[in-house]
């Protein structure tokens, strides 16, 4: 699970940073016209992805077992 959590955290971190700091460019890449609602939604989604990435990165060395680390791997 360490490899899975590491790759997941890197992938989600890159997506989170891109969505947080470049939402208009991401929208233009997918052919959408940037407006305030979509920009705010992408920035919030990016911060959520970055938060999950940080959680995965911090918990990658934890032993998955018992009741303490199981919710992090699920």
FENWOBEL-V734186 format. One record per residue. N is the residue number from 1. OMEGA is omega in whole degrees, -180 to 180 (* if undefined). BURIAL is + if it has 9 or more other ideal C-beta (glycine too) atoms within 8 Angstrom, else -. D_LAST is the distance of its C-alpha to the last C-alpha in whole Angstrom. Layout:
n=N omega=OMEGA burial=BURIAL d_last=D_LAST
n=N omega=OMEGA burial=BURIAL d_last=D_LAST
//
This chain:
n=1 omega=-179 burial=- d_last=11
n=2 omega=179 burial=- d_last=13
n=3 omega=180 burial=- d_last=15
n=4 omega=-179 burial=- d_last=12
n=5 omega=178 burial=+ d_last=11
n=6 omega=180 burial=+ d_last=14
n=7 omega=178 burial=- d_last=15
n=8 omega=-179 burial=+ d_last=13
n=9 omega=178 burial=+ d_last=14
n=10 omega=-179 burial=+ d_last=17
n=11 omega=-179 burial=+ d_last=17
n=12 omega=177 burial=+ d_last=16
n=13 omega=178 burial=+ d_last=18
n=14 omega=177 burial=- d_last=21
n=15 omega=-180 burial=+ d_last=20
n=16 omega=179 burial=+ d_last=20
n=17 omega=180 burial=+ d_last=23
n=18 omega=-179 burial=+ d_last=25
n=19 omega=-179 burial=+ d_last=24
n=20 omega=-172 burial=+ d_last=25
n=21 omega=-179 burial=- d_last=28
n=22 omega=-177 burial=- d_last=29
n=23 omega=-180 burial=+ d_last=28
n=24 omega=178 burial=- d_last=32
n=25 omega=178 burial=- d_last=32
n=26 omega=178 burial=+ d_last=29
n=27 omega=179 burial=+ d_last=30
n=28 omega=177 burial=+ d_last=33
n=29 omega=-180 burial=- d_last=32
n=30 omega=174 burial=- d_last=30
n=31 omega=178 burial=- d_last=34
n=32 omega=176 burial=- d_last=33
n=33 omega=-178 burial=- d_last=36
n=34 omega=171 burial=+ d_last=34
n=35 omega=-173 burial=- d_last=35
n=36 omega=-177 burial=- d_last=34
n=37 omega=-180 burial=- d_last=31
n=38 omega=179 burial=+ d_last=29
n=39 omega=179 burial=+ d_last=29
n=40 omega=179 burial=- d_last=28
n=41 omega=179 burial=- d_last=25
n=42 omega=178 burial=+ d_last=24
n=43 omega=177 burial=+ d_last=25
n=44 omega=177 burial=- d_last=22
n=45 omega=177 burial=+ d_last=20
n=46 omega=178 burial=+ d_last=20
n=47 omega=176 burial=+ d_last=20
n=48 omega=178 burial=+ d_last=16
n=49 omega=180 burial=+ d_last=15
n=50 omega=176 burial=+ d_last=17
n=51 omega=177 burial=+ d_last=15
n=52 omega=178 burial=+ d_last=12
n=53 omega=178 burial=+ d_last=14
n=54 omega=177 burial=+ d_last=15
n=55 omega=178 burial=+ d_last=12
n=56 omega=-179 burial=+ d_last=11
n=57 omega=-179 burial=+ d_last=14
n=58 omega=-176 burial=- d_last=15
n=59 omega=-176 burial=+ d_last=12
n=60 omega=-179 burial=+ d_last=13
n=61 omega=-179 burial=- d_last=15
n=62 omega=177 burial=- d_last=13
n=63 omega=-179 burial=- d_last=13
n=64 omega=-179 burial=- d_last=10
n=65 omega=-177 burial=- d_last=12
n=66 omega=-176 burial=- d_last=13
n=67 omega=-171 burial=- d_last=12
n=68 omega=-176 burial=- d_last=12
n=69 omega=-178 burial=+ d_last=9
n=70 omega=179 burial=+ d_last=6
n=71 omega=179 burial=- d_last=5
n=72 omega=-179 burial=+ d_last=6
n=73 omega=180 burial=+ d_last=4
n=74 omega=* burial=- d_last=0
//
